[in-house]
Amino acid sequence: MHASEKAFSPPLRQAPPSKAEKVAWSFFDFANTAFNTLIVDLVFGTYFLRVICAHRTDATWLFGCALFVCQTLVGVISPLLGALVDVTGKKKRILSISYAICILSTASLAAMGEGDVWSSLIAFMAASVGYAFAENLTASFLPELAPPQEIGRLSGLARALGNVGGFLSVVAASPLMSPGFTLANSGAIRLIFLLTAGIYCAAGLPTILFVRERACAAQQDWKGAVGASLLRLSRTFSKLFREARLRLFFGAFLLYATGAAMVMAMAALYGEMQIGLAGNEPVFLLLAIQTGGCVGAILFGFIEDALGSKRTLQLIVWIWFLGMGGFYFVQDKLAFYVVSAILGMGAGSLHSVSRAVVGILAPKNEHAEYFGLWGLFGRVAAGSGPLVFSLLSQRLHSFHTPMLASFVCFALSLGLLSALPALHSVDTDS
């Protein structure tokens, strides 16, 4: 480490994490998955199209733009925010602010009805941004809570708990959705936003209360902290282009995350348009995905600790690559549920293993900064995947053929992962 870098690298207060603290940290995955499953994957998009924009023809375009702007904004800001919290030692404080923004904005969606186009989009974007920043900041605690040889296991178990949250939240909201996304049932649908805000608040509270802040501030004034953060960030991006393992991992991550986002964001719509799912059947689809995600997150957390991060990532991406064959070719509903559960297993494990890899790659005093990079590439992927699918679908007039684009993403990522060197933890004190 350079002497100038030590000047603003906060030392860590060494306090061994307890099992209770690890469990408290894991519950934020419960909160995150419940929010993402209900608000992003299932409820808001359909409610916006069918109720809020009941008499507009540009609803799909507006929703797509809002989603892309959210992901881009979070992606651009995440690395700087990560460097800033590393320098100031205020990770818990900024996490608490992001957590509160998500809760309040999600709850405010309950007041939105037909014609509230812009206010609902602003509330949705604020909730999504708060959720995304909170997810990145929570992930940056991971390398402080587990040693490298156990980091995959903890990440996987937390992700499994998250999938349980997604499953239970869908079950809880299902009675409110069963009459359909209609103007007549809009009151019941609006209750889902309050339900989600409550679940997110309750599940995230243990992390806010019991996970310790272990970094000490190296810069007390924010002006100096911003300058130090920008300097650190410039060095991190320099490392990204200079070090092969960072370049290869984040390149592969961008590709396979884009392919996964393309599939997961459009799964329910694809099921309705291509497979013929109707009524409550899209809910069963998401339950199958969450069940698979729970199994995958637990299973591959242990596999990662046994086989190593590189081999585990390659195995998961191969599952995605082969599973997409079934997703593309099946037409039977039951077979579609089974294949979706397999892809859900890949989705849960892909997130948890990738998060663990970033924890291994991140130097001791730069956790939030590296997870900010993870947020940057993850949000670019989350915005690009659905956008690419939408553009191809509009150009080709098909919901089927655009899914082939995901094959390309997974194939290219496998090529980069095959060139990735073995992964070992980084210790900047050495």
Residue pairs with C-beta under 8 A, 6 or more apart in sequence:
1 9
1 363
1 428
1 429
4 231
5 232
5 235
7 218
7 228
8 87
8 218
8 219
8 228
8 231
8 232
9 86
9 218
9 365
9 366
9 428
10 86
10 87
10 89
10 215
10 216
10 217
10 218
10 365
11 215
11 216
11 365
12 144
12 214
12 215
12 216
12 364
12 365
13 212
13 214
13 215
13 216
14 214
15 212
15 214
17 144
17 145
17 146
17 212
20 210
21 145
21 210
21 211
21 212
22 145
22 146
22 154
23 206
24 206
24 207
24 209
24 210
24 211
25 138
25 141
25 142
25 145
25 158
25 207
25 211
26 154
26 157
26 158
26 161
27 161
27 203
27 204
27 205
27 206
27 207
28 134
28 135
28 138
28 158
28 203
28 204
28 206
28 207
29 138
29 158
29 159
29 161
29 162
29 165
30 161
30 162
30 164
30 165
30 203
31 165
31 199
31 200
31 201
31 202
31 203
31 204
31 207
32 131
32 134
32 135
32 138
32 162
32 165
33 162
33 163
33 165
33 166
33 169
33 290
34 165
34 166
34 168
34 169
34 196
34 199
34 200
34 203
35 102
35 106
35 127
35 131
35 196
35 199
35 200
36 131
36 166
37 165
37 166
37 169
37 170
37 286
37 290
38 169
38 170
38 173
38 192
38 195
38 196
39 106
39 109
39 124
39 127
39 128
39 193
39 196
40 128
40 265
41 264
41 265
41 267
41 268
41 286
42 170
42 173
42 177
42 268
42 282
42 283
42 286
43 173
43 177
43 189
43 192
43 193
43 196
44 109
44 124
45 63
46 181
47 181
47 186
47 189
48 59
48 62
48 63
48 120
48 121
48 124
49 59
49 60
49 63
50 181
50 182
51 113
51 114
51 181
51 182
51 183
51 186
51 189
52 59
52 112
52 113
52 114
52 115
52 116
52 117
52 120
53 59
53 62
53 117
54 114
54 183
56 62
56 117
60 390
62 117
62 121
63 121
64 386
64 387
64 390
66 121
66 124
66 125
67 128
67 383
67 386
68 383
68 386
68 387
69 125
70 125
70 128
70 129
70 132
70 383
71 132
71 379
71 380
71 382
71 383
72 379
72 380
72 383
73 129
74 128
74 129
74 132
74 133
74 136
74 375
74 379
75 375
75 376
75 377
75 378
75 379
75 380
75 383
76 376
77 133
78 132
78 133
78 136
78 371
78 372
78 373
78 374
78 375
78 376
78 379
79 233
79 236
79 237
79 369
79 372
79 373
79 375
79 376
80 229
80 230
80 233
80 372
81 94
81 133
81 136
81 137
81 368
81 372
82 136
82 137
82 140
82 368
82 369
82 370
82 371
82 372
82 373
82 375
83 228
83 229
83 230
83 232
83 233
83 236
83 366
83 368
83 369
83 372
84 94
84 225
84 226
84 229
85 91
85 94
85 137
85 140
85 215
85 368
86 215
86 229
86 232
86 365
86 366
86 367
86 368
86 369
87 217
87 218
87 219
87 225
87 228
87 229
87 232
88 217
88 218
88 219
88 220
88 222
88 225
89 213
89 215
89 216
89 217
89 218
90 213
90 217
91 137
91 140
91 141
91 213
91 215
91 368
92 208
92 211
92 213
94 133
94 137
95 133
95 134
95 137
95 138
95 207
95 208
96 208
98 130
98 131
98 133
98 134
98 137
99 130
99 134
99 200
99 204
99 208
100 130
101 126
101 127
101 129
101 130
102 127
102 130
102 131
102 134
102 200
103 130
103 197
103 200
103 201
104 197
105 123
105 124
105 126
105 127
105 130
106 123
106 127
106 193
106 196
106 197
106 200
107 193
107 194
107 197
108 123
108 193
109 120
109 123
109 124
109 127
109 190
109 193
110 190
110 191
110 193
110 194
111 190
112 119
112 120
112 123
112 190
113 186
113 190
114 183
114 186
131 200
132 375
132 379
133 375
134 204
135 375
136 368
136 371
136 372
136 374
136 375
137 368
137 371
138 207
139 355
139 358
139 359
139 371
139 374
140 362
140 367
140 368
140 370
140 371
140 372
141 211
141 367
142 151
142 154
142 155
142 355
142 356
142 359
142 367
143 151
143 359
143 360
143 362
143 364
143 367
144 214
144 367
145 154
145 211
146 153
146 154
146 155
146 359
148 359
148 360
148 424
148 425
149 305
150 305
151 356
151 359
151 360
152 300
152 301
152 302
152 303
152 304
152 305
152 309
152 312
152 352
152 353
152 356
153 301
153 302
153 304
153 305
154 301
155 301
155 352
155 353
155 355
155 356
155 359
156 297
156 298
156 299
156 300
156 301
156 302
156 304
156 349
156 352
156 353
156 356
157 297
157 298
157 301
158 297
158 352
159 293
159 297
159 301
159 348
159 349
159 351
159 352
159 355
160 293
160 294
160 295
160 297
160 298
160 301
160 348
162 293
162 297
162 348
163 290
163 291
163 293
163 294
163 297
163 344
163 348
164 290
164 294
165 199
165 203
166 286
166 290
166 293
167 287
167 290
167 291
167 294
169 195
169 196
169 199
170 283
170 286
170 287
170 290
171 287
172 195
172 199
173 192
173 195
173 196
174 280
174 283
176 188
176 189
176 191
176 192
176 195
177 188
177 189
177 192
177 280
177 283
178 280
179 185
179 188
181 189
215 365
218 228
219 225
219 228
232 366
232 369
233 369
236 366
236 369
236 370
236 373
239 246
240 246
240 247
240 250
240 373
241 247
244 419
244 421
245 361
245 420
245 421
245 423
246 361
248 416
248 417
248 419
248 420
248 421
249 357
249 361
249 420
249 423
250 373
250 377
251 413
251 416
252 313
252 317
252 413
252 414
252 416
252 417
252 420
253 354
253 374
253 377
253 378
253 381
253 413
254 377
254 380
254 381
255 409
255 410
255 412
255 413
255 416
256 317
256 320
256 350
256 409
256 410
256 413
257 350
257 354
257 377
257 378
257 381
257 382
257 385
258 380
258 381
258 384
258 385
258 388
258 409
259 320
259 324
259 385
259 405
259 406
259 407
259 408
259 409
259 410
259 413
260 320
260 346
260 347
260 350
260 381
260 385
260 406
261 381
261 382
261 383
261 384
261 385
261 386
262 385
262 386
262 388
262 389
262 402
262 403
262 405
262 406
262 409
263 324
263 327
263 343
263 385
263 403
263 406
264 289
264 343
264 347
265 382
265 385
265 386
265 389
266 386
266 389
266 399
267 285
267 286
267 289
267 340
267 343
268 277
268 282
268 285
268 286
269 399
270 399
270 403
271 277
271 281
271 282
271 285
271 336
271 340
272 278
272 282
273 399
274 331
274 399
274 400
275 330
275 331
275 333
275 336
276 333
277 285
277 333
277 336
281 333
284 337
285 336
285 337
285 340
288 337
288 338
288 340
288 341
288 344
289 340
289 341
289 343
289 344
289 347
290 344
291 341
291 344
292 340
292 341
292 342
292 343
292 344
292 345
292 346
292 347
292 348
293 344
293 345
293 347
293 348
293 349
294 348
295 345
295 348
296 316
296 344
296 345
296 346
296 347
296 348
296 349
297 348
297 349
297 351
297 352
299 345
299 349
300 312
300 315
300 316
300 349
300 352
300 353
301 349
301 352
301 353
301 356
303 312
303 315
304 312
304 353
304 356
307 315
308 422
308 423
309 353
309 356
309 357
309 360
309 423
310 417
310 420
310 422
310 423
312 349
312 353
313 353
313 354
313 357
313 417
314 414
314 417
314 418
316 346
316 349
316 350
316 353
317 350
317 410
317 413
317 414
317 417
318 414
319 342
319 345
319 346
320 343
320 346
320 350
320 406
320 410
321 407
321 410
321 411
321 414
323 339
323 342
323 343
323 346
324 343
324 403
324 406
324 407
324 410
326 335
326 338
326 339
326 342
327 336
327 339
327 340
327 343
327 403
328 400
328 403
328 404
330 336
330 339
354 374
355 374
357 423
358 370
358 371
358 373
358 374
359 367
360 423
360 424
360 425
360 426
361 370
361 423
361 426
362 369
362 370
362 371
362 426
363 370
363 426
363 427
363 428
364 426
364 427
364 428
364 429
365 428
366 428
385 406
388 402
388 405
389 402
389 403
389 405
392 401
392 402
392 405
393 399
393 402
396 402
